C-alpha cells in the first residue's frame, strides 16, 4: 500500500475517533453534572391574590373584574365556583406561612389585589385595611426568614376600571403606574423583588379574545393586541418610576413575567414554524423589552399586517409603537421572569385557516400523544422543553438573569401526588443542566402553586398545590401532599434528590 493511501486511512481513523468521542460526549452530556443548587439559588412557591385570598367584599375591598365575572357568568367556570372564599388565605395567612417555614422554602411569590389596596382604582383612595393585610403577610415572612417576591398585578383590577374599558383604555397604563407607585412607597423598603404584571400575553388572549377569563370579551381580533400594548406601556412607566424615585433608597429589582412554552416542529424539516410560535408567544412581550432593537418581533408585525389587509382592515390589528416608546420600553426589566409548564407541536395550518383572525401566526398547535398527561388537558409533561426554552432565552436575549416564577403540574385531587414529584424532579434536572452545562443565568425556581386554589376557568377542578385544601370544609383544612416530603429533602440537602417512596 502506498504512503498516500496509508495517510488517508490514518486521517480517516483519526476523524472517526474524534466524531465518536463527540457523539459519546453528546449522548452522555449531563452524566457528570453535580445536581446540587448553587449558593444563593432560591427555591420557593407561588400564589395569586384572587386565587387564594377570599374575603372578596370585606375590609374595604371593592369588586374586582374577576368577582364580577364569576358572579355574572358562572357558566364560564367549570364547576360554577367562585373565589369568594377560595383558600381563605386572608384569614389563614399565618397558618400558610408556618407551613412554608416547615417545608423550608426560600421565597414566597404572591400578588397584591389592586381592588383591596385602591378600591376605586385610583391612587387618591387608599384602603388602609388592605395595606395592613399585606404588611401582616410581610411581617410573618420576615419572622420566618422567607423572602417575599411581590407581583403587583395578577389579573384582578377593580371592576370600576373595567367599566372605563379596562386594558382597552390607554389611560389604564397611567392608572397602573399610580397604583404601582403606592405599592413602592408602602412596601418597597421591605420587598426586594417586584414583578409589575403577570403574563400579559395569556391574560390578554383569554380575557379579550377567547371569552374564557374575565372580563370575557371577544374584541374582533384586535383586543388582545391592544391589551398587551397598553400593558407594556404600563410596565415601562412603573419601571421608570421605580428606577427614578425608589431604587437608590430601596435597592430592589423590578421586572415582568412572560409565559414561554416550548414549541417543537411536527415536521423535523420545518425550521420556520417554531420560530414563529416563539415570537408570537414569548417574543410578543419579551422582544420589546429584552431584544437589542426593541419593538414587537418583525415576523409578528409582517404577518399581522398582511392578515389585517386580507381581512379588509385599513390598518394592522397590531398597534404601532412610536420610536420614543420603543426606546422607553426597551431594557425595562432587571430580570427575565419566566412561567413555563409544557410544550407543544407546531405546523403550518391549512391555507384556508392561515388568515383566520384568531390564528394570525398561521400555525396549528397539537401535542405528541406519547407525552405524559396531567389532570389539566392543556398540560403535557415534557421536561426537555424547559431546558430548550432556557437556552433560547440565553441565546436570543444575551443571557439575562432568569427567575422561574411558575412551574408546576396538576394532580387528580390526591395527596398521593406522585406525578408532582416526577414532574418537579424532571424539570429541576433540566434546569440544572441548562445552568451548569449551558451556563444559563438562572437565579430562582418557583413552584406553582403553594396551595390548591381557584384555577380560573377550571375553578377547583384542577389541583396544582403542594398543599391540599378541602374546599368543602368551612375551615379550608390544609393537608401537605406527598410531594412536600420530597421537596423538604431537596431543600434541606440543597441537592436534587432521587425519586423514592416519600411518606
RODO-2510 file (C-alpha; in nm, 4 decimals, decimal comma):
residues 503
     n   res          X          Y          Z
     1     x     0,0000     0,0000     0,0000
     2     x     0,1388     0,3403    -0,0943
     3     x     0,2206     0,6062     0,1636
     4     x    -0,0558     0,8424     0,0451
     5     x    -0,3158     0,5706     0,0906
     6     x    -0,1884     0,4953     0,4435
     7     x    -0,2024     0,8651     0,5333
     8     x    -0,5627     0,8821     0,4110
     9     x    -0,6541     0,5790     0,6220
    10     x    -0,4893     0,7269     0,9314
    11     x    -0,6628     1,0605     0,8767
    12     x    -0,9944     0,8800     0,8325
    13     x    -0,9429     0,6780     1,1544
    14     x    -0,8441     0,9941     1,3437
    15     x    -1,1559     1,1773     1,2249
    16     x    -1,3706     0,8750     1,3130
    17     x    -1,2259     0,8716     1,6669
    18     x    -1,2963     1,2428     1,7110
    19     x    -1,6538     1,2033     1,5863
    20     x    -1,7071     0,9040     1,8158
    21     x    -1,5805     1,1000     2,1142
    22     x    -1,8051     1,3929     2,0272
    23     x    -2,1079     1,1673     1,9891
    24     x    -2,0277     0,9887     2,3146
    25     x    -1,9875     1,3162     2,4998
    26     x    -2,3075     1,4462     2,3455
    27     x    -2,5110     1,1385     2,4372
    28     x    -2,3774     1,1487     2,7906
    29     x    -2,3630     1,5231     2,8062
    30     x    -2,5119     1,5629     3,1530
    31     x    -2,3806     1,2492     3,3216
    32     x    -2,1089     1,4303     3,5141
    33     x    -2,3243     1,7214     3,6324
    34     x    -2,3490     1,7812     4,0032
    35     x    -2,7200     1,8227     4,0731
    36     x    -2,6724     2,0495     4,3714
    37     x    -2,8097     2,4037     4,3856
    38     x    -2,5587     2,6896     4,3890
    39     x    -2,5230     2,9109     4,6930
    40     x    -2,7817     3,1858     4,6812
    41     x    -3,0126     2,9992     4,4449
    42     x    -3,3738     3,0358     4,5609
    43     x    -3,6439     2,7682     4,5626
    44     x    -3,9948     2,8749     4,6536
    45     x    -4,3657     2,8574     4,5797
    46     x    -4,6301     3,0942     4,4444
    47     x    -4,9905     3,2067     4,4636
    48     x    -5,2037     3,4977     4,3441
    49     x    -5,4461     3,7193     4,5337
    50     x    -5,7764     3,6277     4,3698
    51     x    -5,6941     3,2583     4,3670
    52     x    -5,6259     3,2234     4,7408
    53     x    -5,7361     3,5222     4,9483
    54     x    -6,1150     3,5134     4,9547
    55     x    -6,2693     3,7940     5,1649
    56     x    -6,3883     3,9355     4,8352
    57     x    -6,6069     4,2136     4,9767
    58     x    -6,4736     4,2757     5,3271
    59     x    -6,2271     4,5132     5,4918
    60     x    -6,2753     4,7835     5,2324
    61     x    -6,2061     4,5735     4,9222
    62     x    -6,4128     4,6591     4,6155
    63     x    -6,5429     4,4325     4,3411
    64     x    -6,2668     4,3160     4,1064
    65     x    -6,3061     4,2209     3,7433
    66     x    -6,2908     3,8550     3,8496
    67     x    -6,5513     3,8995     4,1225
    68     x    -6,7847     4,0430     3,8620
    69     x    -6,7080     3,7715     3,6064
    70     x    -6,7744     3,4706     3,8317
    71     x    -7,0891     3,6278     3,9785
    72     x    -7,2481     3,7303     3,6481
    73     x    -7,1229     3,4494     3,4223
    74     x    -7,0976     3,1358     3,6388
    75     x    -7,1333     2,9122     3,3335
    76     x    -6,7810     3,0153     3,2309
    77     x    -6,6328     2,8320     3,5319
    78     x    -6,6050     2,4526     3,5039
    79     x    -6,7624     2,3816     3,8432
    80     x    -6,9548     2,7130     3,8643
    81     x    -6,7446     2,8081     4,1672
    82     x    -6,6075     3,1474     4,2735
    83     x    -6,3113     3,2930     4,4572
    84     x    -6,5356     3,4498     4,7204
    85     x    -6,3723     3,2381     4,9912
    86     x    -6,1114     3,0475     4,7890
    87     x    -5,8441     2,9206     5,0317
    88     x    -5,9420     3,1890     5,2832
    89     x    -5,5799     3,2956     5,2993
    90     x    -5,6979     3,6415     5,4018
    91     x    -5,7671     3,4889     5,7432
    92     x    -5,5296     3,1913     5,7357
    93     x    -5,2073     3,3561     5,6144
    94     x    -5,0229     3,2780     5,9396
    95     x    -5,1027     2,9076     5,9063
    96     x    -4,9910     2,9132     5,5433
    97     x    -4,6614     3,0838     5,6174
    98     x    -4,5941     2,8439     5,9027
    99     x    -4,6365     2,5591     5,6542
   100     x    -4,3862     2,7309     5,4253
   101     x    -4,1429     2,7540     5,7141
   102     x    -4,1930     2,3845     5,7963
   103     x    -4,1175     2,2887     5,4359
   104     x    -3,8133     2,5152     5,4266
   105     x    -3,8901     2,7147     5,1126
   106     x    -3,6672     3,0153     5,0449
   107     x    -3,9177     3,2546     4,8939
   108     x    -4,2887     3,3116     4,8508
   109     x    -4,4194     3,4783     4,5373
   110     x    -4,7622     3,6331     4,5972
   111     x    -4,9641     3,9081     4,4345
   112     x    -5,1435     4,2147     4,5629
   113     x    -5,5108     4,2849     4,4982
   114     x    -5,5482     4,6209     4,3250
   115     x    -5,9120     4,6300     4,4423
   116     x    -5,8058     4,5699     4,8030
   117     x    -5,5422     4,8450     4,8076
   118     x    -5,7200     5,1028     4,5871
   119     x    -6,0922     5,0157     4,5951
   120     x    -6,1877     5,2845     4,3423
   121     x    -5,8877     5,2024     4,1266
   122     x    -5,7362     5,5468     4,1840
   123     x    -5,4359     5,6280     4,3996
   124     x    -5,6190     5,9066     4,5852
   125     x    -5,8331     5,6426     4,7620
   126     x    -5,6008     5,4147     4,9592
   127     x    -5,7547     5,1430     5,1773
   128     x    -5,5536     5,1236     5,4995
   129     x    -5,7014     4,7855     5,5886
   130     x    -5,5757     4,6477     5,2585
   131     x    -5,2277     4,7818     5,3232
   132     x    -5,2344     4,6340     5,6725
   133     x    -5,3166     4,2882     5,5389
   134     x    -5,0123     4,2817     5,3128
   135     x    -4,7913     4,4237     5,5871
   136     x    -4,9135     4,1363     5,8051
   137     x    -4,8007     3,8886     5,5402
   138     x    -4,4628     4,0571     5,5156
   139     x    -4,4323     4,0519     5,8960
   140     x    -4,4836     3,6747     5,9020
   141     x    -4,2472     3,6124     5,6107
   142     x    -3,9813     3,8251     5,7785
   143     x    -4,0354     3,6407     6,1070
   144     x    -3,9701     3,3065     5,9348
   145     x    -3,6904     3,4372     5,7096
   146     x    -3,8790     3,3727     5,3864
   147     x    -3,8074     3,6212     5,1081
   148     x    -4,1135     3,7924     4,9548
   149     x    -4,1478     3,8246     4,5787
   150     x    -4,4390     4,0562     4,5091
   151     x    -4,6444     4,0657     4,1903
   152     x    -4,8231     4,3987     4,1643
   153     x    -5,0873     4,2827     3,9140
   154     x    -5,2083     3,9269     3,8613
   155     x    -5,5231     3,9856     3,6529
   156     x    -5,7644     4,1283     3,9148
   157     x    -5,8068     4,5027     3,8607
   158     x    -6,1081     4,6868     4,0075
   159     x    -6,4318     4,6435     3,8134
   160     x    -6,4729     5,0215     3,8191
   161     x    -6,1737     5,0477     3,5838
   162     x    -6,3141     4,7779     3,3586
   163     x    -6,6246     4,9918     3,3146
   164     x    -6,3888     5,2524     3,1676
   165     x    -6,2593     4,9956     2,9180
   166     x    -6,0031     4,8127     3,1299
   167     x    -5,6901     4,7327     2,9317
   168     x    -5,8550     4,8649     2,6148
   169     x    -5,8230     5,2136     2,7618
   170     x    -5,4835     5,3802     2,7121
   171     x    -5,5299     5,5563     3,0472
   172     x    -5,5023     5,2165     3,2172
   173     x    -5,1231     5,2469     3,1865
   174     x    -5,1302     5,5621     3,3977
   175     x    -5,3789     5,4149     3,6466
   176     x    -5,1495     5,1142     3,6886
   177     x    -4,8407     5,3314     3,7304
   178     x    -5,0175     5,5303     4,0037
   179     x    -5,1105     5,2044     4,1768
   180     x    -4,7526     5,0747     4,1463
   181     x    -4,6233     5,3976     4,2985
   182     x    -4,8408     5,3421     4,6057
   183     x    -4,7005     4,9876     4,6288
   184     x    -4,3383     5,1015     4,6000
   185     x    -4,3873     5,3735     4,8588
   186     x    -4,5658     5,1459     5,1050
   187     x    -4,3791     4,8158     5,0667
   188     x    -4,0559     4,8876     4,8803
   189     x    -3,8442     4,9114     5,1933
   190     x    -3,9498     4,5525     5,2748
   191     x    -3,9631     4,3942     4,9282
   192     x    -3,6534     4,3498     4,7129
   193     x    -3,8182     4,1676     4,4222
   194     x    -4,1144     4,3196     4,2382
   195     x    -4,2979     4,1982     3,9319
   196     x    -4,5195     4,4502     3,7580
   197     x    -4,7554     4,2317     3,5526
   198     x    -4,8038     3,8557     3,5328
   199     x    -4,8239     3,7069     3,1824
   200     x    -4,9636     3,9875     2,9630
   201     x    -4,9881     3,7538     2,6630
   202     x    -5,2009     3,4926     2,8418
   203     x    -5,4345     3,7357     3,0145
   204     x    -5,4960     3,9429     2,7031
   205     x    -5,5685     3,6385     2,4851
   206     x    -5,8100     3,4704     2,7259
   207     x    -5,9617     3,7916     2,8625
   208     x    -6,0129     3,9963     2,5473
   209     x    -6,0238     3,7318     2,2744
   210     x    -6,1466     3,3855     2,3774
   211     x    -6,4195     3,4703     2,6343
   212     x    -6,2638     3,2299     2,8866
   213     x    -6,1299     3,4713     3,1500
   214     x    -6,2540     3,7966     3,2974
   215     x    -6,3621     4,0324     3,1534
   216     x    -6,4757     3,7739     2,8957
   217     x    -6,4701     3,9827     2,5784
   218     x    -6,4050     3,8956     2,2155
   219     x    -6,2981     4,2193     2,0538
   220     x    -6,2818     4,1358     1,6839
   221     x    -5,9232     4,0199     1,6720
   222     x    -5,7587     4,3454     1,7853
   223     x    -5,8479     4,3428     2,1547
   224     x    -5,5657     4,1144     2,2670
   225     x    -5,3076     4,3176     2,0761
   226     x    -5,4290     4,6457     2,2259
   227     x    -5,4331     4,4900     2,5719
   228     x    -5,0686     4,3804     2,5529
   229     x    -4,9763     4,7156     2,4009
   230     x    -5,1193     4,9029     2,6982
   231     x    -4,9722     4,6570     2,9478
   232     x    -4,6234     4,7051     2,8062
   233     x    -4,6634     5,0812     2,8426
   234     x    -4,7937     5,0373     3,1982
   235     x    -4,4999     4,8153     3,2882
   236     x    -4,2454     5,0561     3,1404
   237     x    -4,3897     5,3604     3,3181
   238     x    -4,3879     5,1753     3,6502
   239     x    -4,0309     5,0552     3,5919
   240     x    -3,9063     5,4074     3,5239
   241     x    -4,0875     5,5404     3,8303
   242     x    -3,9135     5,2798     4,0451
   243     x    -3,5816     5,3485     3,8765
   244     x    -3,6109     5,7232     3,9181
   245     x    -3,7771     5,7599     4,2587
   246     x    -3,7185     5,4470     4,4645
   247     x    -3,4272     5,2324     4,3501
   248     x    -3,1487     5,4299     4,5151
   249     x    -3,3137     5,4008     4,8583
   250     x    -3,4782     5,0597     4,8289
   251     x    -3,2148     4,8820     4,6187
   252     x    -3,4570     4,6226     4,4812
   253     x    -3,5253     4,4572     4,1472
   254     x    -3,8255     4,5028     3,9234
   255     x    -3,9307     4,3047     3,6183
   256     x    -4,2158     4,1437     3,4293
   257     x    -4,3227     3,7814     3,3822
   258     x    -4,3566     3,6153     3,0417
   259     x    -4,5206     3,2776     2,9723
   260     x    -4,2857     3,0864     2,7424
   261     x    -4,3769     2,7338     2,6376
   262     x    -4,1510     2,5244     2,4162
   263     x    -4,2581     2,4582     2,0587
   264     x    -4,1335     2,1635     1,8539
   265     x    -4,1860     2,1311     1,4797
   266     x    -4,4141     1,8436     1,3887
   267     x    -4,2112     1,8083     1,0695
   268     x    -3,8401     1,7895     1,1509
   269     x    -3,7618     1,9612     0,8203
   270     x    -3,9749     2,2617     0,9168
   271     x    -3,7310     2,5188     1,0559
   272     x    -3,9698     2,8128     1,0406
   273     x    -4,2778     2,7270     1,2473
   274     x    -4,1008     2,7022     1,5818
   275     x    -3,9535     3,0498     1,5422
   276     x    -4,2916     3,1973     1,4509
   277     x    -4,4520     3,0249     1,7507
   278     x    -4,1826     3,1582     1,9848
   279     x    -4,2174     3,5146     1,8615
   280     x    -4,5981     3,5160     1,8731
   281     x    -4,5974     3,3863     2,2299
   282     x    -4,2824     3,4556     2,4299
   283     x    -4,1373     3,7180     2,1968
   284     x    -4,4566     3,9237     2,1888
   285     x    -4,3744     4,0737     2,5289
   286     x    -4,0075     3,9764     2,5644
   287     x    -3,8800     4,1256     2,2387
   288     x    -3,9836     4,4867     2,3147
   289     x    -3,8003     4,4674     2,6488
   290     x    -3,5047     4,2331     2,6060
   291     x    -3,4035     4,2499     2,2403
   292     x    -3,1322     4,4800     2,1112
   293     x    -3,3685     4,6714     1,8827
   294     x    -3,6851     4,6667     2,0937
   295     x    -4,0372     4,6809     1,9443
   296     x    -4,2508     4,3819     1,8505
   297     x    -4,0866     4,0923     1,6653
   298     x    -4,0523     4,1639     1,2949
   299     x    -4,2323     3,8439     1,1922
   300     x    -4,5321     3,9403     1,4080
   301     x    -4,5567     4,2844     1,2521
   302     x    -4,5329     4,1439     0,8997
   303     x    -4,7811     3,8592     0,9416
   304     x    -5,0426     4,0573     1,1331
   305     x    -5,0253     4,3452     0,8855
   306     x    -5,0693     4,1017     0,5957
   307     x    -5,3602     3,9249     0,7614
   308     x    -5,5256     4,2536     0,8557
   309     x    -5,5154     4,3629     0,4924
   310     x    -5,6632     4,0328     0,3749
   311     x    -5,9430     4,0776     0,6270
   312     x    -6,0287     4,4126     0,4709
   313     x    -5,8962     4,6277     0,7545
   314     x    -5,7476     4,9708     0,6877
   315     x    -5,4724     4,9242     0,9422
   316     x    -5,2926     4,6424     1,1206
   317     x    -5,4567     4,4929     1,4263
   318     x    -5,1184     4,5185     1,5975
   319     x    -5,0733     4,8726     1,7343
   320     x    -4,7583     5,0641     1,6448
   321     x    -4,5074     5,1935     1,8983
   322     x    -4,3503     5,5290     1,8266
   323     x    -3,9701     5,5477     1,8293
   324     x    -3,9932     5,7189     2,1662
   325     x    -4,1999     5,4356     2,3135
   326     x    -3,9679     5,1716     2,1661
   327     x    -3,6725     5,3286     2,3440
   328     x    -3,8729     5,3906     2,6609
   329     x    -3,9822     5,0241     2,6903
   330     x    -3,6523     4,8661     2,5845
   331     x    -3,4440     4,7431     2,8782
   332     x    -3,7169     4,7918     3,1393
   333     x    -3,6597     4,4735     3,3377
   334     x    -3,3896     4,3775     3,5845
   335     x    -3,4548     4,0090     3,5201
   336     x    -3,6434     3,7769     3,2872
   337     x    -3,9489     3,6465     3,4760
   338     x    -4,0381     3,3083     3,3262
   339     x    -4,3514     3,0989     3,3656
   340     x    -4,3146     2,7592     3,1987
   341     x    -4,5315     2,4499     3,2155
   342     x    -4,5335     2,2453     2,8976
   343     x    -4,4584     2,2110     2,5260
   344     x    -4,6471     2,1536     2,2021
   345     x    -4,6025     2,0573     1,8376
   346     x    -4,6452     2,3202     1,5663
   347     x    -4,7028     2,3043     1,1927
   348     x    -4,8334     2,5400     0,9252
   349     x    -5,2116     2,5482     0,9241
   350     x    -5,4051     2,4705     0,6043
   351     x    -5,4245     2,7594     0,3607
   352     x    -5,7932     2,8100     0,4370
   353     x    -5,7179     2,8795     0,8032
   354     x    -5,3907     3,0635     0,7602
   355     x    -5,5553     3,4057     0,7593
   356     x    -5,8158     3,3446     1,0271
   357     x    -5,8177     3,6426     1,2620
   358     x    -5,7930     3,4005     1,5559
   359     x    -5,4800     3,2460     1,4082
   360     x    -5,2544     3,5258     1,2866
   361     x    -4,9441     3,3108     1,3268
   362     x    -5,0738     3,0668     1,0629
   363     x    -4,9949     2,7659     1,2817
   364     x    -5,1689     2,4606     1,4168
   365     x    -5,0811     2,3517     1,7711
   366     x    -5,1044     1,9868     1,8749
   367     x    -4,9296     1,7523     2,1190
   368     x    -4,7399     1,4285     2,0981
   369     x    -4,9692     1,1530     2,2257
   370     x    -4,6672     0,9828     2,3830
   371     x    -4,6209     1,2733     2,6233
   372     x    -4,7405     1,2062     2,9773
   373     x    -5,0719     1,3748     3,0620
   374     x    -5,1624     1,5676     3,3740
   375     x    -5,5016     1,6487     3,5253
   376     x    -5,5159     1,9574     3,3006
   377     x    -5,5913     1,8874     2,9354
   378     x    -5,3515     2,1571     2,8180
   379     x    -5,0533     2,0430     3,0273
   380     x    -4,8346     1,7602     2,8999
   381     x    -4,5191     1,6619     3,0852
   382     x    -4,2255     1,7491     2,8572
   383     x    -3,9202     1,8245     3,0767
   384     x    -3,6843     1,8795     2,7836
   385     x    -3,8936     2,1803     2,6909
   386     x    -3,7766     2,3780     2,9941
   387     x    -3,4119     2,3292     2,9038
   388     x    -3,4809     2,4267     2,5444
   389     x    -3,6646     2,7457     2,6365
   390     x    -3,3928     2,8474     2,8829
   391     x    -3,1300     2,8087     2,6118
   392     x    -3,3406     3,0118     2,3697
   393     x    -3,3752     3,2929     2,6214
   394     x    -2,9996     3,2876     2,6747
   395     x    -2,9198     3,2972     2,3035
   396     x    -3,1878     3,5432     2,1934
   397     x    -3,1589     3,7950     2,4776
   398     x    -2,7923     3,7921     2,5804
   399     x    -2,8316     3,5580     2,8784
   400     x    -3,0333     3,7750     3,1182
   401     x    -3,0815     3,6666     3,4808
   402     x    -3,3848     3,4359     3,4741
   403     x    -3,6227     3,3915     3,7646
   404     x    -3,8536     3,0969     3,7042
   405     x    -4,1715     3,2286     3,8669
   406     x    -4,4094     2,9419     3,7858
   407     x    -4,3514     2,5768     3,7063
   408     x    -4,5817     2,3008     3,8162
   409     x    -4,8351     2,0307     3,7352
   410     x    -5,1928     1,9433     3,8302
   411     x    -5,2996     1,6248     4,0077
   412     x    -5,6376     1,4440     4,0281
   413     x    -5,7188     1,5811     4,3743
   414     x    -5,4993     1,3463     4,5749
   415     x    -5,2394     1,3809     4,8491
   416     x    -5,0523     1,0917     4,6888
   417     x    -4,9223     1,3224     4,4153
   418     x    -4,6511     1,1059     4,2621
   419     x    -4,6936     1,2907     3,9320
   420     x    -4,5826     1,6133     4,1010
   421     x    -4,2666     1,4550     4,2409
   422     x    -4,1831     1,3126     3,8978
   423     x    -4,2595     1,6436     3,7272
   424     x    -4,0630     1,8641     3,9660
   425     x    -3,7655     1,6267     3,9641
   426     x    -3,7510     1,6106     3,5842
   427     x    -3,7972     1,9840     3,5300
   428     x    -3,5500     2,0818     3,8025
   429     x    -3,2993     1,8422     3,6460
   430     x    -3,3365     2,0090     3,3060
   431     x    -3,2969     2,3472     3,4719
   432     x    -2,9740     2,2407     3,6435
   433     x    -2,8363     2,1043     3,3149
   434     x    -2,9130     2,4384     3,1497
   435     x    -2,7389     2,6184     3,4349
   436     x    -2,4307     2,4028     3,4774
   437     x    -2,3667     2,2731     3,1276
   438     x    -2,5008     2,5582     2,9167
   439     x    -2,4293     2,8499     3,1528
   440     x    -2,7871     2,9787     3,1519
   441     x    -2,8158     3,2539     3,4110
   442     x    -3,0941     3,1209     3,6358
   443     x    -3,1411     3,2648     3,9831
   444     x    -3,4603     3,1114     4,1250
   445     x    -3,7153     2,8363     4,0786
   446     x    -4,0768     2,8801     4,1912
   447     x    -4,3353     2,6037     4,2134
   448     x    -4,6925     2,6728     4,1099
   449     x    -4,8598     2,6524     4,3412
   450     x    -4,8236     2,6528     4,7168
   451     x    -5,1920     2,5733     4,7784
   452     x    -5,4631     2,4105     4,5741
   453     x    -5,6565     2,7175     4,4671
   454     x    -5,9136     2,8694     4,2335
   455     x    -5,7696     2,7858     3,8905
   456     x    -5,9546     3,0482     3,6894
   457     x    -6,1989     2,8966     3,4381
   458     x    -6,1356     2,5497     3,5831
   459     x    -6,2464     2,6578     3,9301
   460     x    -6,1470     2,3926     4,1836
   461     x    -6,1277     2,1086     3,9294
   462     x    -5,7518     2,1345     3,8702
   463     x    -5,5208     2,0952     4,1697
   464     x    -5,1715     2,2448     4,1401
   465     x    -5,0898     2,2767     4,5092
   466     x    -4,8161     2,1297     4,7230
   467     x    -5,0781     2,1610     4,9960
   468     x    -5,4233     2,0088     4,9535
   469     x    -5,7133     2,2333     5,0529
   470     x    -6,0549     2,0874     5,1398
   471     x    -6,2921     2,3333     4,9747
   472     x    -6,5914     2,1534     5,1252
   473     x    -6,4645     2,2282     5,4748
   474     x    -6,5689     2,5734     5,6054
   475     x    -6,2274     2,5909     5,7737
   476     x    -6,0490     2,5059     5,4465
   477     x    -5,8365     2,2327     5,6069
   478     x    -5,4800     2,2146     5,4716
   479     x    -5,3042     1,8791     5,4185
   480     x    -4,9455     1,8536     5,2877
   481     x    -4,9175     1,6213     4,9912
   482     x    -4,6594     1,3506     4,9366
   483     x    -4,4511     1,5881     4,7231
   484     x    -4,3885     1,8037     5,0310
   485     x    -4,1767     1,5292     5,1910
   486     x    -3,9668     1,5042     4,8759
   487     x    -3,9324     1,8824     4,8494
   488     x    -3,8231     1,9052     5,2132
   489     x    -3,5357     1,6678     5,1412
   490     x    -3,4317     1,8739     4,8392
   491     x    -3,4374     2,1986     5,0344
   492     x    -3,2525     2,0504     5,3307
   493     x    -2,9762     1,8887     5,1247
   494     x    -2,9678     2,1697     4,8627
   495     x    -2,9455     1,8937     4,6061
   496     x    -3,1894     1,7353     4,3626
   497     x    -3,2858     1,4127     4,5384
   498     x    -3,3776     1,0929     4,3549
   499     x    -3,7401     0,9828     4,3490
   500     x    -3,8066     0,7285     4,6200
   501     x    -4,1099     0,6399     4,8282
   502     x    -4,1560     0,9565     5,0348
   503     x    -4,4221     0,9325     5,3044
***
